[in-house]
Each structure stands twice: as structure tokens, then as C-alpha cells.
Amino acid sequence: MGIFEKLGFGGGGEAAAPASKPKVGKSGKKICCSCPDTKKPRDVCIVEKGEDACKDLIEAHKACLRAEGFDVK
């Protein structure tokens, strides 16, 4: 066994595990594409005013993502 195999970089002839399917919300969209109606205003606000001034929009977007079924802290 070479150094790469010892470090877990494969090469031992075993097939790689298939990548897990991305999590999708109730609408069938990935988290990056969910809740566009709250995402865009949140993003614009953060760029123009900074995070501290946009807490209400950030929380609204998080609430939307939670409603879609995503685990958002």
C-alpha cells in the first residue's frame, strides 16, 4: 500500500462511492434556487447596506428556506 492509499486517496482498485444526490426542498429545487422572492432583496440589501441593516430580510429568507424543508440555523 502506497502513501496515497494510506491517506485515503484510493488507488486500491475499489470503485469510488457515488456522490449523494443534492437535497431538494418541497418545491423540488436545491437550496441555492429556492425562495428567489426573499433571496434577491436580501442579497441587494446586504451589498448596499451591510448585514446589520438587513436582519429582517435575512430572517425572512431563512424562514422561507425552513418552510421549504431545509435545516437553516
All heavy atoms as TSV, in Angstrom:
chain	resi	resn	atom	element	x	y	z
A	1	MET	N	N	0.856	-1.177	0.000
A	1	MET	CA	C	0.000	0.000	0.000
A	1	MET	C	C	0.896	1.231	0.000
A	1	MET	O	O	1.784	1.365	0.837
A	1	MET	CB	C	-0.910	-0.025	1.237
A	1	MET	CG	C	-1.821	1.193	1.311
A	1	MET	SD	S	-2.887	1.243	2.774
A	1	MET	CE	C	-4.121	0.062	2.345
A	2	GLY	N	N	0.628	2.155	-0.923
A	2	GLY	CA	C	1.412	3.376	-1.023
A	2	GLY	C	C	0.901	4.459	-0.087
A	2	GLY	O	O	-0.129	4.325	0.566
A	3	ILE	N	N	1.614	5.571	-0.055
A	3	ILE	CA	C	1.269	6.678	0.837
A	3	ILE	C	C	-0.105	7.260	0.510
A	3	ILE	O	O	-0.865	7.623	1.398
A	3	ILE	CB	C	2.362	7.772	0.820
A	3	ILE	CG1	C	2.074	8.863	1.850
A	3	ILE	CG2	C	2.484	8.397	-0.553
A	3	ILE	CD1	C	2.286	8.452	3.255
A	4	PHE	N	N	-0.439	7.328	-0.774
A	4	PHE	CA	C	-1.727	7.894	-1.149
A	4	PHE	C	C	-2.881	7.021	-0.668
A	4	PHE	O	O	-3.904	7.523	-0.215
A	4	PHE	CB	C	-1.811	8.114	-2.665
A	4	PHE	CG	C	-0.912	9.220	-3.136
A	4	PHE	CD1	C	0.233	8.936	-3.851
A	4	PHE	CD2	C	-1.203	10.539	-2.851
A	4	PHE	CE1	C	1.072	9.951	-4.277
A	4	PHE	CE2	C	-0.381	11.566	-3.266
A	4	PHE	CZ	C	0.766	11.272	-3.985
A	5	GLU	N	N	-2.719	5.724	-0.770
A	5	GLU	CA	C	-3.751	4.808	-0.288
A	5	GLU	C	C	-3.897	4.902	1.221
A	5	GLU	O	O	-4.997	4.885	1.760
A	5	GLU	CB	C	-3.470	3.359	-0.707
A	5	GLU	CG	C	-3.636	3.118	-2.188
A	5	GLU	CD	C	-2.404	3.529	-3.000
A	5	GLU	OE1	O	-1.336	3.808	-2.422
A	5	GLU	OE2	O	-2.525	3.566	-4.236
A	6	LYS	N	N	-2.769	5.029	1.929
A	6	LYS	CA	C	-2.809	5.157	3.386
A	6	LYS	C	C	-3.549	6.426	3.808
A	6	LYS	O	O	-4.189	6.471	4.847
A	6	LYS	CB	C	-1.394	5.170	3.961
A	6	LYS	CG	C	-0.717	3.826	3.924
A	6	LYS	CD	C	0.671	3.913	4.519
A	6	LYS	CE	C	1.378	2.576	4.421
A	6	LYS	NZ	N	2.761	2.640	4.903
A	7	LEU	N	N	-3.427	7.462	2.995
A	7	LEU	CA	C	-4.091	8.728	3.303
A	7	LEU	C	C	-5.539	8.755	2.823
A	7	LEU	O	O	-6.242	9.739	3.019
A	7	LEU	CB	C	-3.322	9.893	2.677
A	7	LEU	CG	C	-1.940	10.136	3.272
A	7	LEU	CD1	C	-1.203	11.192	2.479
A	7	LEU	CD2	C	-2.038	10.532	4.732
A	8	GLY	N	N	-5.986	7.683	2.175
A	8	GLY	CA	C	-7.380	7.597	1.752
A	8	GLY	C	C	-7.666	8.152	0.377
A	8	GLY	O	O	-8.792	8.512	0.065
A	9	PHE	N	N	-6.636	8.234	-0.468
A	9	PHE	CA	C	-6.832	8.759	-1.804
A	9	PHE	C	C	-7.125	7.683	-2.839
A	9	PHE	O	O	-6.993	7.901	-4.024
A	9	PHE	CB	C	-5.610	9.576	-2.253
A	9	PHE	CG	C	-5.469	10.867	-1.520
A	9	PHE	CD1	C	-4.495	11.027	-0.550
A	9	PHE	CD2	C	-6.318	11.922	-1.780
A	9	PHE	CE1	C	-4.354	12.215	0.136
A	9	PHE	CE2	C	-6.194	13.117	-1.109
A	9	PHE	CZ	C	-5.218	13.265	-0.149
A	10	GLY	N	N	-7.551	6.523	-2.420
A	10	GLY	CA	C	-7.915	5.455	-3.348
A	10	GLY	C	C	-6.709	4.830	-4.008
A	10	GLY	O	O	-5.623	4.799	-3.462
A	11	GLY	N	N	-6.926	4.329	-5.207
A	11	GLY	CA	C	-5.850	3.684	-5.919
A	11	GLY	C	C	-5.756	2.206	-5.600
A	11	GLY	O	O	-4.950	1.498	-6.159
A	12	GLY	N	N	-6.617	1.733	-4.694
A	12	GLY	CA	C	-6.577	0.343	-4.297
A	12	GLY	C	C	-7.462	-0.536	-5.153
A	12	GLY	O	O	-7.695	-1.693	-4.831
A	13	GLY	N	N	-7.987	-0.006	-6.236
A	13	GLY	CA	C	-8.800	-0.797	-7.139
A	13	GLY	C	C	-10.291	-0.779	-6.805
A	13	GLY	O	O	-11.093	-1.255	-7.578
A	14	GLU	N	N	-10.658	-0.223	-5.664
A	14	GLU	CA	C	-12.076	-0.191	-5.330
A	14	GLU	C	C	-12.758	0.970	-6.043
A	14	GLU	O	O	-12.145	1.992	-6.314
A	14	GLU	CB	C	-12.290	-0.083	-3.810
A	14	GLU	CG	C	-11.771	1.178	-3.168
A	14	GLU	CD	C	-10.299	1.122	-2.784
A	14	GLU	OE1	O	-9.709	0.043	-2.764
A	14	GLU	OE2	O	-9.741	2.196	-2.519
A	15	ALA	N	N	-14.015	0.783	-6.361
A	15	ALA	CA	C	-14.759	1.830	-7.063
A	15	ALA	C	C	-15.104	2.941	-6.083
A	15	ALA	O	O	-15.345	2.713	-4.913
A	15	ALA	CB	C	-16.045	1.243	-7.652
A	16	ALA	N	N	-15.128	4.163	-6.598
A	16	ALA	CA	C	-15.492	5.309	-5.774
A	16	ALA	C	C	-16.983	5.243	-5.453
A	16	ALA	O	O	-17.791	4.804	-6.271
A	16	ALA	CB	C	-15.174	6.602	-6.520
A	17	ALA	N	N	-17.335	5.691	-4.275
A	17	ALA	CA	C	-18.743	5.718	-3.881
A	17	ALA	C	C	-19.463	6.786	-4.702
A	17	ALA	O	O	-18.903	7.848	-4.964
A	17	ALA	CB	C	-18.860	6.038	-2.391
A	18	PRO	N	N	-20.677	6.525	-5.126
A	18	PRO	CA	C	-21.405	7.528	-5.893
A	18	PRO	C	C	-21.702	8.748	-5.030
A	18	PRO	O	O	-21.920	8.636	-3.828
A	18	PRO	CB	C	-22.692	6.810	-6.302
A	18	PRO	CG	C	-22.823	5.663	-5.363
A	18	PRO	CD	C	-21.448	5.310	-4.909
A	19	ALA	N	N	-21.676	9.913	-5.655
A	19	ALA	CA	C	-21.969	11.146	-4.930
A	19	ALA	C	C	-23.425	11.131	-4.473
A	19	ALA	O	O	-24.298	10.625	-5.173
A	19	ALA	CB	C	-21.717	12.355	-5.838
A	20	SER	N	N	-23.659	11.684	-3.302
A	20	SER	CA	C	-25.038	11.724	-2.821
A	20	SER	C	C	-25.827	12.761	-3.612
A	20	SER	O	O	-25.283	13.753	-4.076
A	20	SER	CB	C	-25.071	12.050	-1.332
A	20	SER	OG	O	-24.536	13.334	-1.107
A	21	LYS	N	N	-27.106	12.504	-3.754
A	21	LYS	CA	C	-27.978	13.391	-4.506
A	21	LYS	C	C	-28.190	14.674	-3.704
A	21	LYS	O	O	-28.384	14.612	-2.493
A	21	LYS	CB	C	-29.312	12.681	-4.736
A	21	LYS	CG	C	-30.214	13.386	-5.700
A	21	LYS	CD	C	-31.413	12.523	-6.001
A	21	LYS	CE	C	-32.296	13.219	-7.002
A	21	LYS	NZ	N	-33.465	12.432	-7.319
A	22	PRO	N	N	-28.131	15.840	-4.346
A	22	PRO	CA	C	-28.321	17.080	-3.596
A	22	PRO	C	C	-29.709	17.128	-2.976
A	22	PRO	O	O	-30.679	16.661	-3.573
A	22	PRO	CB	C	-28.162	18.177	-4.640
A	22	PRO	CG	C	-27.838	17.532	-5.919
A	22	PRO	CD	C	-27.891	16.061	-5.741
A	23	LYS	N	N	-29.797	17.707	-1.780
A	23	LYS	CA	C	-31.085	17.815	-1.099
A	23	LYS	C	C	-31.936	18.864	-1.802
A	23	LYS	O	O	-31.460	19.926	-2.171
A	23	LYS	CB	C	-30.859	18.219	0.362
A	23	LYS	CG	C	-32.142	18.326	1.157
A	23	LYS	CD	C	-31.847	18.440	2.624
A	23	LYS	CE	C	-33.030	18.666	3.510
A	23	LYS	NZ	N	-34.348	18.463	3.082
A	24	VAL	N	N	-33.178	18.531	-1.998
A	24	VAL	CA	C	-34.104	19.468	-2.619
A	24	VAL	C	C	-35.238	19.751	-1.643
A	24	VAL	O	O	-35.592	18.935	-0.805
A	24	VAL	CB	C	-34.668	18.950	-3.962
A	24	VAL	CG1	C	-33.577	18.846	-4.991
A	24	VAL	CG2	C	-35.373	17.631	-3.791
A	25	GLY	N	N	-35.810	20.937	-1.783
A	25	GLY	CA	C	-36.907	21.344	-0.921
A	25	GLY	C	C	-38.239	20.844	-1.446
A	25	GLY	O	O	-38.324	20.094	-2.424
A	26	LYS	N	N	-39.310	21.295	-0.809
A	26	LYS	CA	C	-40.660	20.868	-1.174
A	26	LYS	C	C	-41.016	21.248	-2.608
A	26	LYS	O	O	-41.814	20.588	-3.243
A	26	LYS	CB	C	-41.671	21.475	-0.201
A	26	LYS	CG	C	-41.532	20.926	1.202
A	26	LYS	CD	C	-42.484	21.610	2.156
A	26	LYS	CE	C	-42.265	21.094	3.568
A	26	LYS	NZ	N	-43.049	21.842	4.553
A	27	SER	N	N	-40.407	22.333	-3.114
A	27	SER	CA	C	-40.682	22.770	-4.481
A	27	SER	C	C	-39.869	21.993	-5.507
A	27	SER	O	O	-40.030	22.194	-6.703
A	27	SER	CB	C	-40.379	24.262	-4.621
A	27	SER	OG	O	-38.996	24.494	-4.439
A	28	GLY	N	N	-38.968	21.105	-5.027
A	28	GLY	CA	C	-38.122	20.332	-5.934
A	28	GLY	C	C	-36.853	21.056	-6.324
A	28	GLY	O	O	-36.099	20.592	-7.178
A	29	LYS	N	N	-36.577	22.195	-5.699
A	29	LYS	CA	C	-35.385	22.979	-6.018
A	29	LYS	C	C	-34.326	22.805	-4.937
A	29	LYS	O	O	-34.637	22.578	-3.782
A	29	LYS	CB	C	-35.743	24.459	-6.112
A	29	LYS	CG	C	-36.714	24.782	-7.216
A	29	LYS	CD	C	-37.061	26.256	-7.202
A	29	LYS	CE	C	-38.093	26.578	-8.266
A	29	LYS	NZ	N	-38.476	27.985	-8.205
A	30	LYS	N	N	-33.051	22.938	-5.342
A	30	LYS	CA	C	-31.950	22.938	-4.382
A	30	LYS	C	C	-32.012	24.240	-3.583
A	30	LYS	O	O	-32.648	25.211	-3.989
A	30	LYS	CB	C	-30.605	22.831	-5.101
A	30	LYS	CG	C	-30.423	21.511	-5.833
A	30	LYS	CD	C	-29.042	21.390	-6.426
A	30	LYS	CE	C	-28.929	22.290	-7.638
A	30	LYS	NZ	N	-27.649	22.133	-8.335
A	31	ILE	N	N	-31.303	24.263	-2.459
A	31	ILE	CA	C	-31.365	25.426	-1.568
A	31	ILE	C	C	-30.918	26.714	-2.275
A	31	ILE	O	O	-31.466	27.781	-2.028
A	31	ILE	CB	C	-30.556	25.188	-0.272
A	31	ILE	CG1	C	-30.898	26.250	0.771
A	31	ILE	CG2	C	-29.072	25.106	-0.559
A	31	ILE	CD1	C	-30.380	25.946	2.151
A	32	CYS	N	N	-29.974	26.602	-3.188
A	32	CYS	CA	C	-29.474	27.797	-3.883
A	32	CYS	C	C	-30.518	28.436	-4.792
A	32	CYS	O	O	-30.430	29.622	-5.110
A	32	CYS	CB	C	-28.230	27.460	-4.694
A	32	CYS	SG	S	-28.523	26.244	-6.002
A	33	CYS	N	N	-31.517	27.663	-5.198
A	33	CYS	CA	C	-32.519	28.159	-6.141
A	33	CYS	C	C	-33.896	28.343	-5.496
A	33	CYS	O	O	-34.839	28.747	-6.165
A	33	CYS	CB	C	-32.634	27.202	-7.319
A	33	CYS	SG	S	-31.071	26.985	-8.188
A	34	SER	N	N	-33.991	28.016	-4.215
A	34	SER	CA	C	-35.258	28.145	-3.509
A	34	SER	C	C	-35.437	29.577	-3.018
A	34	SER	O	O	-34.469	30.295	-2.789
A	34	SER	CB	C	-35.289	27.205	-2.311
A	34	SER	OG	O	-35.245	25.866	-2.737
A	35	CYS	N	N	-36.665	29.991	-2.872
A	35	CYS	CA	C	-37.030	31.281	-2.279
A	35	CYS	C	C	-36.417	32.490	-2.994
A	35	CYS	O	O	-35.844	33.385	-2.360
A	35	CYS	CB	C	-36.666	31.303	-0.809
A	35	CYS	SG	S	-37.450	30.013	0.163
A	36	PRO	N	N	-36.548	32.587	-4.312
A	36	PRO	CA	C	-35.958	33.733	-5.009
A	36	PRO	C	C	-36.592	35.062	-4.606
A	36	PRO	O	O	-35.945	36.111	-4.688
A	36	PRO	CB	C	-36.213	33.422	-6.490
A	36	PRO	CG	C	-37.380	32.493	-6.491
A	36	PRO	CD	C	-37.254	31.696	-5.226
A	37	ASP	N	N	-37.862	35.038	-4.156
A	37	ASP	CA	C	-38.537	36.284	-3.772
A	37	ASP	C	C	-37.980	36.894	-2.495
A	37	ASP	O	O	-38.154	38.089	-2.261
A	37	ASP	CB	C	-40.043	36.041	-3.602
A	37	ASP	CG	C	-40.717	35.672	-4.919
A	37	ASP	OD1	O	-40.149	35.975	-5.997
A	37	ASP	OD2	O	-41.803	35.074	-4.875
A	38	THR	N	N	-37.334	36.085	-1.663
A	38	THR	CA	C	-36.687	36.643	-0.469
A	38	THR	C	C	-35.175	36.717	-0.626
A	38	THR	O	O	-34.520	37.530	0.030
A	38	THR	CB	C	-37.017	35.799	0.787
A	38	THR	OG1	O	-36.608	34.445	0.571
A	38	THR	CG2	C	-38.492	35.856	1.113
A	39	LYS	N	N	-34.627	35.907	-1.512
A	39	LYS	CA	C	-33.168	35.868	-1.695
A	39	LYS	C	C	-32.640	37.144	-2.346
A	39	LYS	O	O	-31.674	37.742	-1.858
A	39	LYS	CB	C	-32.778	34.657	-2.537
A	39	LYS	CG	C	-31.284	34.510	-2.731
A	39	LYS	CD	C	-30.943	33.272	-3.520
A	39	LYS	CE	C	-29.445	33.131	-3.649
A	39	LYS	NZ	N	-29.073	31.914	-4.343
A	40	LYS	N	N	-33.265	37.578	-3.426
A	40	LYS	CA	C	-32.750	38.740	-4.151
A	40	LYS	C	C	-32.782	40.014	-3.305
A	40	LYS	O	O	-31.762	40.716	-3.216
A	40	LYS	CB	C	-33.499	38.937	-5.462
A	40	LYS	CG	C	-32.908	40.055	-6.287
A	40	LYS	CD	C	-33.433	40.122	-7.679
A	40	LYS	CE	C	-32.724	41.249	-8.407
A	40	LYS	NZ	N	-32.887	41.175	-9.831
A	41	PRO	N	N	-33.916	40.348	-2.665
A	41	PRO	CA	C	-33.907	41.560	-1.833
A	41	PRO	C	C	-32.892	41.477	-0.685
A	41	PRO	O	O	-32.251	42.466	-0.339
A	41	PRO	CB	C	-35.327	41.650	-1.280
A	41	PRO	CG	C	-36.156	40.757	-2.116
A	41	PRO	CD	C	-35.237	39.748	-2.727
A	42	ARG	N	N	-32.737	40.277	-0.113
A	42	ARG	CA	C	-31.750	40.089	0.952
A	42	ARG	C	C	-30.349	40.376	0.427
A	42	ARG	O	O	-29.584	41.119	1.039
A	42	ARG	CB	C	-31.822	38.652	1.469
A	42	ARG	CG	C	-30.775	38.341	2.531
A	42	ARG	CD	C	-30.386	36.901	2.564
A	42	ARG	NE	N	-29.770	36.462	1.313
A	42	ARG	CZ	C	-29.298	35.264	1.105
A	42	ARG	NH1	N	-29.390	34.345	2.045
A	42	ARG	NH2	N	-28.752	34.944	-0.046
A	43	ASP	N	N	-30.011	39.804	-0.731
A	43	ASP	CA	C	-28.680	39.979	-1.306
A	43	ASP	C	C	-28.395	41.434	-1.652
A	43	ASP	O	O	-27.313	41.957	-1.370
A	43	ASP	CB	C	-28.507	39.102	-2.539
A	43	ASP	CG	C	-28.460	37.622	-2.207
A	43	ASP	OD1	O	-28.351	37.264	-1.016
A	43	ASP	OD2	O	-28.546	36.803	-3.151
A	44	VAL	N	N	-29.374	42.105	-2.268
A	44	VAL	CA	C	-29.203	43.510	-2.644
A	44	VAL	C	C	-28.998	44.367	-1.399
A	44	VAL	O	O	-28.113	45.223	-1.352
A	44	VAL	CB	C	-30.409	44.007	-3.473
A	44	VAL	CG1	C	-30.368	45.510	-3.656
A	44	VAL	CG2	C	-30.450	43.313	-4.822
A	45	CYS	N	N	-29.800	44.113	-0.378
A	45	CYS	CA	C	-29.686	44.867	0.871
A	45	CYS	C	C	-28.311	44.690	1.495
A	45	CYS	O	O	-27.679	45.672	1.913
A	45	CYS	CB	C	-30.790	44.433	1.837
A	45	CYS	SG	S	-30.808	45.364	3.391
A	46	ILE	N	N	-27.837	43.454	1.554
A	46	ILE	CA	C	-26.529	43.190	2.175
A	46	ILE	C	C	-25.417	43.906	1.419
A	46	ILE	O	O	-24.530	44.507	2.029
A	46	ILE	CB	C	-26.259	41.675	2.260
A	46	ILE	CG1	C	-27.207	41.034	3.274
A	46	ILE	CG2	C	-24.804	41.394	2.632
A	46	ILE	CD1	C	-27.187	39.515	3.291
A	47	VAL	N	N	-25.482	43.891	0.095
A	47	VAL	CA	C	-24.440	44.543	-0.713
A	47	VAL	C	C	-24.480	46.061	-0.510
A	47	VAL	O	O	-23.442	46.703	-0.359
A	47	VAL	CB	C	-24.608	44.192	-2.209
A	47	VAL	CG1	C	-23.727	45.070	-3.078
A	47	VAL	CG2	C	-24.291	42.724	-2.445
A	48	GLU	N	N	-25.680	46.616	-0.480
A	48	GLU	CA	C	-25.807	48.080	-0.395
A	48	GLU	C	C	-25.673	48.625	1.021
A	48	GLU	O	O	-25.160	49.733	1.212
A	48	GLU	CB	C	-27.145	48.516	-0.977
A	48	GLU	CG	C	-27.232	48.284	-2.475
A	48	GLU	CD	C	-28.588	48.654	-3.062
A	48	GLU	OE1	O	-29.519	49.006	-2.296
A	48	GLU	OE2	O	-28.720	48.576	-4.298
A	49	LYS	N	N	-26.143	47.870	2.029
A	49	LYS	CA	C	-26.222	48.426	3.385
A	49	LYS	C	C	-25.451	47.653	4.438
A	49	LYS	O	O	-25.287	48.124	5.551
A	49	LYS	CB	C	-27.689	48.500	3.819
A	49	LYS	CG	C	-28.539	49.346	2.902
A	49	LYS	CD	C	-29.992	49.295	3.326
A	49	LYS	CE	C	-30.865	50.055	2.340
A	49	LYS	NZ	N	-32.278	49.920	2.667
A	50	GLY	N	N	-25.055	46.418	4.120
A	50	GLY	CA	C	-24.366	45.587	5.103
A	50	GLY	C	C	-25.334	44.692	5.863
A	50	GLY	O	O	-26.532	44.982	5.943
A	51	GLU	N	N	-24.811	43.614	6.418
A	51	GLU	CA	C	-25.635	42.606	7.093
A	51	GLU	C	C	-26.463	43.155	8.236
A	51	GLU	O	O	-27.625	42.809	8.405
A	51	GLU	CB	C	-24.752	41.473	7.627
A	51	GLU	CG	C	-24.653	40.302	6.702
A	51	GLU	CD	C	-23.902	39.148	7.336
A	51	GLU	OE1	O	-24.356	38.628	8.367
A	51	GLU	OE2	O	-22.868	38.778	6.771
A	52	ASP	N	N	-25.864	44.020	9.051
A	52	ASP	CA	C	-26.557	44.516	10.236
A	52	ASP	C	C	-27.846	45.267	9.898
A	52	ASP	O	O	-28.814	45.221	10.664
A	52	ASP	CB	C	-25.640	45.424	11.060
A	52	ASP	CG	C	-24.517	44.648	11.731
A	52	ASP	OD1	O	-24.677	43.424	11.921
A	52	ASP	OD2	O	-23.479	45.260	12.053
A	53	ALA	N	N	-27.881	45.930	8.766
A	53	ALA	CA	C	-29.060	46.700	8.375
A	53	ALA	C	C	-30.127	45.836	7.707
A	53	ALA	O	O	-31.222	46.326	7.422
A	53	ALA	CB	C	-28.643	47.829	7.425
A	54	CYS	N	N	-29.841	44.571	7.478
A	54	CYS	CA	C	-30.747	43.720	6.696
A	54	CYS	C	C	-31.234	42.500	7.468
A	54	CYS	O	O	-31.681	41.524	6.864
A	54	CYS	CB	C	-30.033	43.275	5.420
A	54	CYS	SG	S	-29.406	44.655	4.453
A	55	LYS	N	N	-31.184	42.561	8.767
A	55	LYS	CA	C	-31.529	41.386	9.581
A	55	LYS	C	C	-32.942	40.897	9.319
A	55	LYS	O	O	-33.188	39.693	9.306
A	55	LYS	CB	C	-31.308	41.684	11.056
A	55	LYS	CG	C	-29.836	41.817	11.379
A	55	LYS	CD	C	-29.580	42.021	12.839
A	55	LYS	CE	C	-28.090	42.263	13.001
A	55	LYS	NZ	N	-27.527	41.836	14.185
A	56	ASP	N	N	-33.892	41.813	9.092
A	56	ASP	CA	C	-35.276	41.390	8.833
A	56	ASP	C	C	-35.383	40.617	7.520
A	56	ASP	O	O	-36.086	39.605	7.445
A	56	ASP	CB	C	-36.226	42.587	8.846
A	56	ASP	CG	C	-35.835	43.676	7.847
A	56	ASP	OD1	O	-34.637	43.787	7.522
A	56	ASP	OD2	O	-36.733	44.420	7.404
A	57	LEU	N	N	-34.666	41.046	6.496
A	57	LEU	CA	C	-34.687	40.340	5.205
A	57	LEU	C	C	-33.960	39.002	5.297
A	57	LEU	O	O	-34.376	38.016	4.680
A	57	LEU	CB	C	-34.059	41.202	4.112
A	57	LEU	CG	C	-34.847	42.459	3.744
A	57	LEU	CD1	C	-34.047	43.326	2.787
A	57	LEU	CD2	C	-36.191	42.099	3.145
A	58	ILE	N	N	-32.886	38.966	6.071
A	58	ILE	CA	C	-32.145	37.718	6.268
A	58	ILE	C	C	-33.036	36.703	6.974
A	58	ILE	O	O	-33.124	35.539	6.567
A	58	ILE	CB	C	-30.841	37.971	7.063
A	58	ILE	CG1	C	-29.873	38.805	6.224
A	58	ILE	CG2	C	-30.198	36.661	7.494
A	58	ILE	CD1	C	-28.672	39.346	6.995
A	59	GLU	N	N	-33.717	37.134	8.029
A	59	GLU	CA	C	-34.608	36.233	8.763
A	59	GLU	C	C	-35.786	35.778	7.904
A	59	GLU	O	O	-36.222	34.633	7.997
A	59	GLU	CB	C	-35.091	36.886	10.060
A	59	GLU	CG	C	-33.994	37.006	11.100
A	59	GLU	CD	C	-33.307	35.683	11.413
A	59	GLU	OE1	O	-33.996	34.656	11.599
A	59	GLU	OE2	O	-32.065	35.667	11.472
A	60	ALA	N	N	-36.319	36.670	7.061
A	60	ALA	CA	C	-37.424	36.293	6.163
A	60	ALA	C	C	-36.967	35.212	5.184
A	60	ALA	O	O	-37.711	34.259	4.894
A	60	ALA	CB	C	-37.929	37.520	5.403
A	61	HIS	N	N	-35.738	35.324	4.684
A	61	HIS	CA	C	-35.219	34.317	3.755
A	61	HIS	C	C	-34.999	32.988	4.472
A	61	HIS	O	O	-35.338	31.925	3.943
A	61	HIS	CB	C	-33.929	34.803	3.100
A	61	HIS	CG	C	-33.414	33.895	2.034
A	61	HIS	ND1	N	-34.146	33.568	0.920
A	61	HIS	CD2	C	-32.243	33.217	1.923
A	61	HIS	CE1	C	-33.450	32.728	0.163
A	61	HIS	NE2	N	-32.297	32.503	0.750
A	62	LYS	N	N	-34.476	33.040	5.686
A	62	LYS	CA	C	-34.291	31.813	6.463
A	62	LYS	C	C	-35.636	31.131	6.725
A	62	LYS	O	O	-35.745	29.908	6.637
A	62	LYS	CB	C	-33.604	32.120	7.794
A	62	LYS	CG	C	-32.131	32.442	7.674
A	62	LYS	CD	C	-31.576	32.723	9.066
A	62	LYS	CE	C	-30.118	33.059	9.056
A	62	LYS	NZ	N	-29.616	33.338	10.417
A	63	ALA	N	N	-36.655	31.923	7.059
A	63	ALA	CA	C	-37.985	31.362	7.318
A	63	ALA	C	C	-38.536	30.689	6.063
A	63	ALA	O	O	-39.137	29.611	6.135
A	63	ALA	CB	C	-38.936	32.456	7.796
A	64	CYS	N	N	-38.315	31.293	4.909
A	64	CYS	CA	C	-38.762	30.709	3.646
A	64	CYS	C	C	-38.049	29.380	3.395
A	64	CYS	O	O	-38.676	28.390	3.009
A	64	CYS	CB	C	-38.505	31.678	2.502
A	64	CYS	SG	S	-39.023	31.051	0.887
A	65	LEU	N	N	-36.746	29.345	3.621
A	65	LEU	CA	C	-35.983	28.114	3.416
A	65	LEU	C	C	-36.433	27.015	4.374
A	65	LEU	O	O	-36.539	25.854	3.987
A	65	LEU	CB	C	-34.483	28.380	3.575
A	65	LEU	CG	C	-33.849	29.266	2.493
A	65	LEU	CD1	C	-32.403	29.594	2.859
A	65	LEU	CD2	C	-33.923	28.622	1.121
A	66	ARG	N	N	-36.728	27.392	5.614
A	66	ARG	CA	C	-37.233	26.402	6.576
A	66	ARG	C	C	-38.579	25.853	6.113
A	66	ARG	O	O	-38.843	24.654	6.235
A	66	ARG	CB	C	-37.365	27.033	7.959
A	66	ARG	CG	C	-36.050	27.240	8.649
A	66	ARG	CD	C	-36.240	27.758	10.079
A	66	ARG	NE	N	-35.009	28.364	10.543
A	66	ARG	CZ	C	-34.822	29.669	10.694
A	66	ARG	NH1	N	-35.796	30.525	10.465
A	66	ARG	NH2	N	-33.659	30.112	11.101
A	67	ALA	N	N	-39.430	26.729	5.589
A	67	ALA	CA	C	-40.738	26.295	5.084
A	67	ALA	C	C	-40.586	25.333	3.906
A	67	ALA	O	O	-41.436	24.473	3.677
A	67	ALA	CB	C	-41.579	27.504	4.676
A	68	GLU	N	N	-39.481	25.465	3.180
A	68	GLU	CA	C	-39.177	24.548	2.063
A	68	GLU	C	C	-38.658	23.202	2.555
A	68	GLU	O	O	-38.512	22.272	1.789
A	68	GLU	CB	C	-38.128	25.173	1.138
A	68	GLU	CG	C	-38.693	26.138	0.125
A	68	GLU	CD	C	-39.433	25.408	-0.974
A	68	GLU	OE1	O	-38.932	24.424	-1.534
A	68	GLU	OE2	O	-40.561	25.844	-1.265
A	69	GLY	N	N	-38.317	23.141	3.851
A	69	GLY	CA	C	-37.844	21.893	4.429
A	69	GLY	C	C	-36.347	21.833	4.675
A	69	GLY	O	O	-35.818	20.784	5.053
A	70	PHE	N	N	-35.648	22.935	4.467
A	70	PHE	CA	C	-34.203	22.961	4.694
A	70	PHE	C	C	-33.914	23.244	6.159
A	70	PHE	O	O	-34.650	23.972	6.817
A	70	PHE	CB	C	-33.523	24.012	3.815
A	70	PHE	CG	C	-33.614	23.711	2.338
A	70	PHE	CD1	C	-34.501	24.391	1.527
A	70	PHE	CD2	C	-32.819	22.723	1.779
A	70	PHE	CE1	C	-34.584	24.118	0.175
A	70	PHE	CE2	C	-32.903	22.441	0.420
A	70	PHE	CZ	C	-33.788	23.134	-0.382
A	71	ASP	N	N	-32.819	22.669	6.663
A	71	ASP	CA	C	-32.397	22.899	8.044
A	71	ASP	C	C	-31.473	24.099	8.061
A	71	ASP	O	O	-30.290	23.997	7.772
A	71	ASP	CB	C	-31.682	21.644	8.571
A	71	ASP	CG	C	-31.263	21.789	10.021
A	71	ASP	OD1	O	-31.886	22.577	10.755
A	71	ASP	OD2	O	-30.325	21.084	10.419
A	72	VAL	N	N	-32.032	25.261	8.391
A	72	VAL	CA	C	-31.284	26.515	8.398
A	72	VAL	C	C	-31.207	27.009	9.834
A	72	VAL	O	O	-32.224	27.118	10.512
A	72	VAL	CB	C	-31.973	27.565	7.504
A	72	VAL	CG1	C	-31.193	28.867	7.515
A	72	VAL	CG2	C	-32.126	27.052	6.097
A	73	LYS	N	N	-30.018	27.313	10.282
A	73	LYS	CA	C	-29.821	27.787	11.659
A	73	LYS	C	C	-30.117	29.256	11.760
A	73	LYS	O	O	-29.964	30.024	10.898
A	73	LYS	CB	C	-28.386	27.520	12.109
A	73	LYS	CG	C	-27.949	26.092	11.943
A	73	LYS	CD	C	-28.483	25.232	13.050
A	73	LYS	CE	C	-27.883	23.865	13.011
A	73	LYS	NZ	N	-28.665	22.766	12.669
